[in-house]
Amino acid sequence: MSQAAYSPTWNAAASRRSTADRFLVVALVASLALHGGFVLWSYFKIVNVAQQAQDDLETLFKVNLDQLTSSNFVSRPNQRQLIEERERVLEQEVIERAEARQRAVEGAISQMGVPFDGDVPSSQGSSSDLFIDDRSAQNLVTSELGKASVMDFEDDAGVNSIMDNVAPIPKMALLGRGTGSGRSLLANLPPPVLDDQPAVQRSMENDILAQTAPPVPDVEAEDPPIILPPVTELLPSPDLIKPSDFKSTLPSEEAAKQAIEERFVKLDDLLDVELKTYHHIGGDGYFMLRLRPKGADDRLRVLPKDVVFVLDASRSMGSRRLRTIKGEVNDMLGRMREGDRFNVVGFKGRVDLFTETLAPVSPDSIQQAKEFLIDLDSSGHTDIYRSMEPLVKLGVERARPLILLLFSDGRPSVGVVNSRKIINNLTQYRGPSTSIFCVGSGMQINRYLLDMLAFRNRGLVAFEPEREGLPQVIQSVYGYVEDPVLLRVEADFGFLDKSEVFPKRLPDLFLKGELRIWGRLQQQDYITVRITGEAFDEQKETILRLPVPEIDNATFEVARQWALHKIYDLIGRMVEEGETPQILQEIQSISDTYNVVTPYSEQID
C-alpha cells in the first residue's frame, strides 16, 4: 500500500493533536493567570487588613507608626546598659580631671623655676622632692596663678560641679536618640553617684599642704539602684507623634465618646414641659412646645449678667415719656445683683455714656449712674445705629450674657436711617453672648425696626404707645431677663422636618421666662427633642420623649402661630438677603392661607 493511501488518516490525527496542544496551552495560560490573580488578591487583602489595623491603632493612640520605626527613634536601653554606660562615662570623667590637674601642677611648678622630673609626688613622698623650701610652696599657693588654679579646680572638677551634673531632673530623657555626649547621660542619673565625702571635695591648696595627691574615686563601688521611669514616659517625643487621618470605630473610641456624653448635666426634672397639637381634618398637624424652668437649684443656677440700659433721649420721645423711662431705669438699677455689671447710655444726635465699659455693681456705681440719668434730657435728633454699634460687640464672654435693653420709638433721623441696614449691621457685629430686648413707645413707632432687631438678635419686643402704661411694660420686660439660667440654647427634634421648626435661633432661657417652639407634624406618635445649653462652663441637656395626644388639645391658633413665626423667619431672610419674588409670594400665600396679617410690608426698605 502506498504512503498516499494513509495521508488522510495521518492528516486527521495530526489535526487532532494540534487542537489538543492548543487546548493544553490555553488551559495552562488560564491556570497561570488564575493563580497569579489569586496571589495578587491574597497579597492586597492581607496588606489592606494590616493597613486597616495600623490605621485603627494610629487613630486610637494618636501615633504615626511609620515614624516610630524611623532611624530617628531607638528603643530605650535596659538597666544593665545604663549602669555600664554610666560607669564608663564617670571613669573617663575622673581620668580627664586627674590629667588636667597634673598638667596644671606641672605648669605652675615650671613657672616657679623649680626642677621637676615629671611625676606628681605620691602620698609617701617628701615635700623636699617637690619644693626647695617652704617659701616656694607659699609663693605657689598665694600667687595669682595658684589662686586661679584653686578656683578653677573647685569650679570645674570640684564636688559642686559633679553634683550639679548628676543632680536629678523630673523626667529621664529619651536615651539612645541623637549623638549626645556622655555628659548628657550623667545629667540624668539619680544621686548620689560618689561617696558622701569624695576626694575631689578637697582643694588643691589642701592637697599641696598635705603633700598628697587626691586619690581617684573608686568607680567600682556599688552604685545605688537606678529607678527607671515608667515606660509611658519613654514614648516618642512630640515631634514623632502625629494624629492619623483615618477614623476609628474601635470599642475603646466609642467608650471615650460615651464618657464625654456623661459629662453633660441632666435637666430632666427641672423643666415644665407642655405640648399643644392641632390637626386639620384628614391632614397634617402642628405643634407648640413650651419649656419653662421649675426653679433654680445647683444644676440650674442664676448666672451673673451684664445689662446695658439704652435710652432714646431725642426730641421725638418727649420729656415726659423720657422722665417715665428714667424713673423705671432707676428702679431696675436698684435691683441689680452683686456680681452683675452694667452701663447706662443716652443717645440723640450724640451718644452719652455713663462709663466707657461695664461697671461692676456696687452702692457707689449705682448712685453715680442715677446721678448720670438726672442730666439726661429730651432734645435733638435720633441716631440709633451710632449708639448701638459699639454696644453689641461687648458680648464676648461666653459665661456671661450681655443684655441690651433699648427704649426707643425706633425712628432714626440722622446717621444710618435705613432700617434694613441698621438691622443687618448690628446683627453682623453682635457678640456671641449679646441679645437685644426692645421696648417701643412713642406717638409713632417703627415696629418693623424694633421687632426685627429683637427677632434677629435672640430677644423679644414689647410695644406700649401710651406713656401711662410704660411702667408696667418695662418692669415686665426686666423681670423676664433678670435671672438668666441657660445660654446658647438649641433644640434638636430628631426626624422631624427641621426646616418647618421655628424660631431657628432660640433665645437664652430665663428663670421667669419660657421657650416656645412651633413645628409641623406628619403621622408621629411621639416627639423626641434634645434640649442643650451652657451655664457656668458646663454643658446641660435634657432629652424629652413626648406622646402626641390622640385628640388635639389646642385650636387652630397653634397653626396660625406657626404660620406667623414662619413669616417672621422669611422676613428675617429678606432683611438679610433682600426682597425676591419667591419670598414675597410665599409670605403672601401663607398670609392668605392662615389669615395672618403682616404689618411690615410697607416698611421693608
C-alpha positions in Angstrom: 0.0 0.0 0.0 1.4 3.4 -0.9 2.1 6.2 1.5 -0.5 8.3 -0.2 -3.2 5.9 0.9 -2.5 6.9 4.6 -2.4 10.6 4.1 -6.0 11.4 5.0 -5.7 9.4 8.3 -2.4 11.0 9.1 -3.7 14.4 8.5 -6.7 13.9 10.7 -4.6 12.6 13.6 -2.1 15.5 13.2 -5.0 17.9 13.3 -6.4 16.4 16.5 -3.0 16.5 18.1 -2.6 20.2 17.1 -6.1 21.0 18.6 -5.2 19.2 21.8 -1.9 21.0 22.1 -3.6 24.4 21.6 -6.2 23.5 24.2 -3.4 22.5 26.7 -1.6 25.8 26.1 -4.8 27.8 26.6 -5.6 25.8 29.8 -2.0 26.4 31.1 -2.2 30.1 30.5 -5.6 30.3 32.1 -4.4 28.4 35.1 -1.3 30.6 35.5 -3.5 33.7 35.2 -5.9 32.4 37.7 -3.1 31.5 40.2 -1.5 34.9 39.6 -4.7 36.7 40.2 -5.3 34.7 43.4 -1.8 35.5 44.6 -2.3 39.2 43.9 -5.7 39.3 45.6 -4.3 37.5 48.6 -1.4 39.9 48.9 -3.5 43.0 48.7 -6.1 41.5 51.0 -3.5 40.9 53.7 -1.9 44.3 53.1 -5.3 46.0 53.4 -6.2 44.2 56.6 -2.8 45.1 58.1 -3.1 48.7 56.9 -6.6 48.9 58.4 -5.3 47.6 61.7 -2.4 50.1 61.7 -4.9 52.9 60.9 -7.1 51.9 63.8 -4.1 51.8 66.2 -2.8 55.2 64.9 -6.3 56.8 65.4 -6.8 55.3 68.9 -3.3 56.2 70.2 -2.8 59.3 68.0 0.7 58.0 66.9 2.2 57.6 63.4 3.6 54.1 63.4 5.7 54.6 60.3 7.7 57.3 62.1 8.2 55.2 65.2 10.2 52.7 63.1 12.4 55.5 61.5 16.1 55.9 62.1 15.4 58.8 64.5 13.9 56.5 67.1 15.9 54.0 69.1 14.3 51.9 71.8 15.3 52.7 75.4 18.3 50.8 76.8 17.9 48.3 79.6 19.1 48.8 83.2 22.4 46.9 82.8 23.3 49.0 79.8 22.5 52.2 81.7 24.8 51.2 84.6 27.7 50.2 82.2 27.4 53.4 80.3 27.3 55.4 83.5 30.4 53.7 84.9 32.3 54.2 81.6 31.5 57.9 81.4 32.2 58.5 85.1 35.6 56.8 84.9 36.5 58.7 81.8 35.5 62.0 83.5 37.7 61.2 86.5 40.7 60.3 84.4 40.3 63.6 82.4 40.1 65.6 85.7 43.3 63.9 87.0 45.2 64.6 83.8 44.1 68.2 83.8 45.1 68.6 87.4 48.5 67.1 86.8 49.1 69.4 83.8 48.1 72.4 85.9 50.6 71.5 88.7 53.4 70.9 86.2 52.7 74.3 84.6 52.7 76.1 88.0 55.9 74.4 89.1 57.7 75.3 85.9 56.7 78.9 86.3 58.3 78.9 89.8 61.6 77.7 88.4 61.5 74.5 90.4 63.2 71.4 88.9 60.5 68.8 88.2 61.1 65.2 87.0 57.6 64.7 85.5 56.0 62.7 88.3 53.4 64.0 90.8 54.7 63.1 94.3 52.8 60.2 95.9 51.3 60.3 99.4 54.6 58.8 100.8 56.8 61.3 99.1 58.5 64.2 100.9 57.9 67.8 100.2 61.6 68.3 99.6 61.2 66.3 96.4 58.9 69.0 95.1 59.8 72.3 96.7 63.2 73.6 97.7 61.8 75.3 100.8 58.5 76.3 102.4 58.8 79.8 100.9 58.5 78.3 97.4 55.4 76.4 98.4 53.8 79.6 99.9 54.6 81.5 96.7 53.0 78.9 94.6 49.9 78.7 96.8 49.5 82.5 97.3 50.4 83.6 93.8 47.7 84.7 91.4 48.2 81.6 89.3 47.8 79.4 92.4 44.6 81.2 93.4 43.2 80.9 89.9 44.2 77.2 89.8 42.4 76.5 93.1 39.2 78.4 91.9 39.3 76.7 88.5 39.7 73.3 90.1 36.8 73.9 92.5 34.6 75.2 89.8 35.4 72.6 87.1 36.4 69.5 89.0 35.1 70.1 92.5 32.2 68.3 94.1 29.7 71.1 93.2 30.4 70.7 89.5 30.0 66.9 89.6 26.9 67.0 91.9 25.4 69.5 89.5 26.0 67.2 86.6 24.4 64.2 88.4 21.6 66.1 90.0 18.2 64.5 89.3 15.7 66.0 86.9 11.9 65.3 87.0 12.0 63.1 83.9 14.7 61.0 82.2 15.4 62.0 78.6 14.8 59.5 75.8 18.2 57.8 75.8 19.7 56.4 72.6 18.4 59.2 70.3 20.8 61.5 68.5 24.6 61.8 69.1 24.6 63.5 72.6 27.8 63.4 74.6 28.5 61.3 77.7 27.7 64.3 79.9 24.1 64.1 78.8 23.9 60.7 80.4 25.4 61.9 83.6 22.7 64.7 83.7 20.0 62.1 84.0 21.4 59.8 86.7 19.9 59.8 90.2 22.1 60.9 93.1 24.4 60.1 94.8 27.0 58.7 92.3 30.0 59.2 94.6 30.6 58.8 98.3 29.3 61.4 100.7 32.8 62.8 101.1 34.7 62.2 97.8 38.3 63.0 97.5 37.7 65.8 94.9 36.0 67.8 97.7 39.4 68.9 98.9 41.0 72.0 97.3 44.4 72.0 95.6 45.8 74.0 98.4 44.9 71.3 100.9 46.4 68.6 98.7 49.7 70.5 98.4 49.9 71.2 102.2 49.1 67.6 102.9 51.8 66.6 100.4 49.5 64.2 98.8 47.5 64.0 95.6 43.8 63.4 95.6 43.0 59.7 95.1 41.0 58.6 92.1 37.4 57.8 93.2 36.5 54.1 93.3 34.3 53.8 90.3 33.8 50.1 91.1 32.0 51.0 94.3 28.5 49.5 94.4 26.0 52.0 93.0 22.5 52.6 94.3 19.8 51.0 92.2 18.6 53.0 89.2 14.9 53.6 89.2 13.7 53.9 85.6 10.6 55.9 84.9 7.5 54.1 83.7 7.6 53.0 80.1 4.8 55.6 79.3 7.3 58.4 80.0 9.7 57.0 77.4 7.2 57.2 74.5 8.4 59.1 71.4 8.9 62.8 71.8 6.1 65.1 70.4 7.8 65.6 67.1 7.2 61.9 66.3 3.6 61.9 67.4 1.2 62.8 64.6 -2.5 62.1 64.6 -3.8 59.8 61.9 -6.2 61.0 59.3 -8.2 57.7 59.5 -11.3 57.5 61.6 -11.6 54.6 64.0 -14.6 52.6 65.1 -12.9 50.7 67.8 -14.9 49.9 71.0 -12.5 52.0 73.1 -13.2 55.0 71.0 -16.9 54.5 71.5 -16.3 54.2 75.2 -14.4 57.5 75.1 -17.3 59.2 73.4 -19.7 57.8 76.0 -17.5 59.2 78.7 -17.8 62.7 77.1 -21.5 62.5 76.9 -21.7 61.5 80.6 -20.2 64.9 81.5 -23.5 66.6 80.5 -25.6 67.8 83.4 -29.1 66.4 83.1 -32.0 68.8 83.4 -34.8 66.2 83.1 -36.8 67.1 86.2 -36.0 70.9 86.2 -38.3 72.0 83.3 -42.1 72.2 83.0 -42.9 70.9 79.5 -46.2 71.4 77.7 -47.0 70.0 74.2 -50.0 71.5 72.3 -51.2 70.0 69.0 -53.7 70.7 66.3 -54.6 68.8 63.1 -56.5 69.7 60.0 -59.3 67.2 59.3 -57.6 64.4 57.4 -54.4 66.3 57.1 -51.0 67.0 58.8 -50.8 68.7 62.1 -49.0 71.4 64.0 -47.5 71.6 67.5 -46.3 74.1 70.1 -43.7 73.1 72.7 -43.4 75.3 75.7 -40.5 74.9 78.2 -40.3 76.7 81.5 -37.9 76.3 84.4 -39.5 75.0 87.6 -37.0 76.8 89.8 -33.3 77.3 90.5 -31.1 74.8 92.2 -27.5 73.6 92.0 -28.0 72.3 88.4 -29.8 75.4 87.2 -28.3 78.4 89.0 -28.9 82.0 88.2 -26.0 83.4 86.1 -24.2 86.8 86.6 -25.2 89.1 83.8 -24.2 92.3 82.0 -27.0 94.8 81.3 -26.8 98.0 79.3 -29.8 100.4 79.5 -30.0 102.3 76.2 -32.3 105.3 76.3 -33.5 107.2 73.3 -33.3 110.9 74.6 -34.2 112.5 71.2 -36.9 115.2 70.9 -39.4 112.6 69.4 -39.6 110.7 72.7 -40.8 113.8 74.6 -39.7 114.9 78.0 -42.5 113.3 80.0 -42.1 109.9 78.3 -38.3 110.1 78.9 -38.9 111.0 82.5 -41.1 107.9 83.0 -38.4 105.7 81.4 -35.7 107.2 83.6 -37.7 106.5 86.7 -38.1 102.8 85.8 -34.4 102.5 84.9 -33.6 104.0 88.4 -35.7 101.2 89.9 -34.0 98.5 87.8 -30.5 99.7 88.8 -31.5 99.2 92.4 -32.4 95.5 91.5 -29.0 94.7 90.0 -27.2 92.0 92.0 -23.6 91.7 93.3 -21.6 90.1 90.5 -23.6 91.8 87.8 -22.2 94.6 85.6 -24.0 97.4 83.8 -23.9 100.6 81.9 -26.3 103.4 81.0 -26.4 105.1 77.6 -28.4 108.1 76.5 -28.4 108.9 72.8 -29.8 111.6 70.5 -27.7 113.3 67.9 -24.7 112.4 70.1 -24.1 109.5 72.5 -23.6 110.0 76.2 -22.1 107.0 78.2 -22.1 106.6 82.0 -18.8 104.7 81.6 -16.7 103.6 78.7 -17.0 100.0 79.7 -19.1 97.8 82.0 -19.2 98.9 85.7 -19.4 96.3 88.5 -22.4 96.7 90.7 -21.7 98.5 93.9 -23.5 101.2 96.0 -21.2 103.8 94.6 -21.5 102.8 91.0 -25.3 102.6 91.2 -25.5 106.0 92.8 -23.3 107.6 90.2 -25.4 106.0 87.4 -28.6 107.5 88.9 -27.0 110.9 89.0 -26.0 110.5 85.4 -29.7 109.9 84.5 -30.7 113.2 86.1 -28.9 115.3 83.5 -30.3 113.3 80.5 -33.0 115.4 78.8 -35.1 115.1 75.6 -33.7 117.1 72.7 -32.2 116.8 69.2 -32.3 114.1 66.6 -32.1 110.3 66.8 -29.1 108.2 65.9 -29.8 104.6 66.9 -27.1 103.0 64.9 -24.3 105.1 66.4 -25.3 104.3 69.9 -25.9 100.6 69.4 -23.0 99.6 67.2 -20.2 99.6 69.9 -22.5 98.1 72.4 -23.5 94.9 70.5 -19.8 94.0 70.3 -19.3 93.8 74.1 -20.9 90.4 74.5 -17.8 88.3 74.1 -17.6 86.5 77.4 -19.1 83.0 76.9 -20.2 82.6 80.5 -21.9 86.0 80.9 -25.0 87.1 78.9 -24.9 90.7 77.7 -28.5 92.1 77.6 -29.2 95.3 75.7 -32.4 97.0 76.8 -33.4 99.5 74.2 -36.1 102.1 75.0 -37.0 104.0 71.8 -39.6 104.8 69.2 -37.3 103.2 66.5 -37.3 106.3 64.2 -33.7 107.3 63.4 -33.4 110.8 61.8 -29.6 111.2 61.4 -26.7 108.9 60.7 -27.8 105.5 59.3 -31.6 105.7 58.9 -32.2 102.7 56.6 -34.0 100.1 58.8 -32.7 97.1 56.9 -29.1 98.4 57.1 -29.3 99.0 60.8 -30.7 95.6 61.5 -28.2 93.7 59.3 -25.1 95.6 60.5 -26.0 95.3 64.2 -26.7 91.6 63.8 -23.5 91.1 61.9 -21.3 92.8 64.6 -23.2 91.3 67.5 -21.0 89.4 70.0 -21.8 85.7 70.7 -23.3 86.5 74.1 -25.3 89.6 73.1 -29.1 89.7 72.9 -31.3 92.7 72.3 -34.7 93.4 74.0 -36.7 96.4 72.9 -39.5 98.5 74.5 -41.1 100.5 71.8 -43.0 103.7 72.8 -43.9 107.0 71.2 -46.5 108.8 69.1 -45.3 106.9 66.0 -43.3 103.7 66.4 -41.2 102.0 63.8 -42.4 98.5 64.8 -40.5 96.8 61.9 -37.1 98.1 63.0 -37.6 97.2 66.7 -39.3 93.9 66.1 -36.8 92.6 63.6 -33.8 93.9 65.6 -35.0 91.8 68.6 -36.0 88.8 66.5 -32.7 88.6 64.7 -30.7 89.0 67.9 -32.3 86.4 70.2 -34.5 88.9 72.1 -38.1 90.0 72.5 -40.0 93.2 71.9 -42.9 94.9 73.7 -44.8 97.9 72.4 -46.7 100.5 74.6 -47.7 103.7 72.8 -49.2 105.3 75.9 -46.9 106.8 78.5 -49.2 105.7 81.4 -48.7 102.0 80.5 -44.9 102.2 80.2 -44.0 101.3 83.9 -45.8 98.0 83.9 -44.4 97.0 80.5 -40.8 98.0 81.4 -40.9 96.1 84.7 -42.4 93.1 83.0 -39.5 93.0 80.4 -36.8 93.5 83.0 -38.4 90.8 85.2 -38.3 88.4 82.3 -34.5 88.9 81.7 -33.5 89.4 85.4 -32.5 85.8 86.1 -30.7 84.1 83.2 -30.1 80.3 83.8 -29.2 78.8 80.4 -27.2 80.2 77.5 -26.9 79.2 73.8 -30.0 77.0 73.9 -30.5 74.6 71.0 -33.3 72.1 70.2 -32.8 69.0 68.1 -36.1 67.3 67.0 -34.5 64.2 65.5 -36.5 63.0 62.5 -38.9 65.9 62.3 -38.6 68.3 59.4 -36.2 70.9 60.8 -37.0 73.4 58.0 -40.5 73.7 59.4 -39.5 74.3 63.1 -39.4 77.9 64.3 -37.7 80.0 65.6 -34.4 78.9 64.1 -32.3 80.7 66.7 -33.6 80.2 70.2 -33.2 82.9 72.9 -31.5 82.3 76.2 -33.6 80.7 78.9 -34.5 82.8 81.9 -35.9 81.7 85.3 -39.1 83.7 84.8 -39.3 83.2 81.1 -40.1 80.4 78.7 -39.2 79.0 75.4 -41.9 78.4 72.7 -41.2 76.3 69.7 -43.6 75.7 66.7 -43.4 73.0 64.1 -45.2 70.6 61.8 -46.4 67.1 62.4 -46.9 64.2 60.0 -48.0 60.9 61.5 -45.8 60.8 64.5 -47.0 59.1 67.7 -44.1 60.7 69.7 -42.0 63.8 69.5 -38.4 63.3 70.7 -36.4 66.5 71.3 -33.0 67.1 72.8 -32.5 70.5 74.5 -28.9 71.6 75.2 -27.4 74.7 76.6 -24.5 76.1 78.6 -24.1 77.6 82.1 -21.0 78.2 84.3 -18.9 76.5 81.6 -21.0 73.3 81.8 -22.9 71.6 79.1 -26.5 70.9 80.2 -29.1 68.8 78.4 -32.5 67.1 78.6 -34.0 64.6 76.3 -37.8 64.6 76.1 -40.0 61.9 74.5 -43.4 63.3 74.4 -46.5 61.4 73.2 -48.7 63.1 70.6 -52.2 63.3 72.0 -54.7 61.1 70.2 -57.2 64.0 70.5 -55.8 67.5 69.8 -55.6 69.7 72.9 -55.3 73.0 71.1 -57.2 75.0 68.4 -56.4 76.5 65.0 -54.4 79.2 66.8 -51.4 76.8 67.0 -51.4 76.7 63.2 -51.7 80.5 62.9 -48.8 81.0 65.4 -46.7 78.5 63.4 -47.5 80.5 60.2 -46.7 83.8 61.9 -43.3 82.5 63.0 -42.6 81.2 59.6 -43.4 84.6 58.1 -41.0 86.2 60.7 -38.3 83.8 59.5 -39.0 84.7 55.9 -38.9 88.4 56.6 -35.7 87.9 58.5 -34.2 86.3 55.4 -35.5 89.1 53.3 -33.9 91.7 55.6 -30.6 89.9 55.3 -30.7 88.9 51.6 -33.1 91.4 50.1 -36.5 91.0 48.5 -37.1 88.3 46.0 -40.4 87.5 44.2 -40.3 83.9 45.6 -40.1 85.1 49.2 -42.8 87.7 48.7 -45.0 85.2 47.0 -44.5 82.7 49.9 -45.3 85.3 52.5 -48.5 86.3 50.7 -49.6 82.7 50.3 -49.1 81.9 54.0 -50.9 85.1 55.0 -53.9 84.2 52.8 -54.0 80.6 53.9 -53.7 81.1 57.7 -55.3 84.6 57.9 -52.1 86.2 59.2 -51.7 90.0 58.9 -48.1 91.2 58.2 -47.8 94.9 59.2 -44.3 95.3 57.8 -44.9 95.2 54.0 -44.6 99.0 53.5 -41.7 99.3 56.0 -39.3 96.8 54.4 -36.9 99.1 52.6 
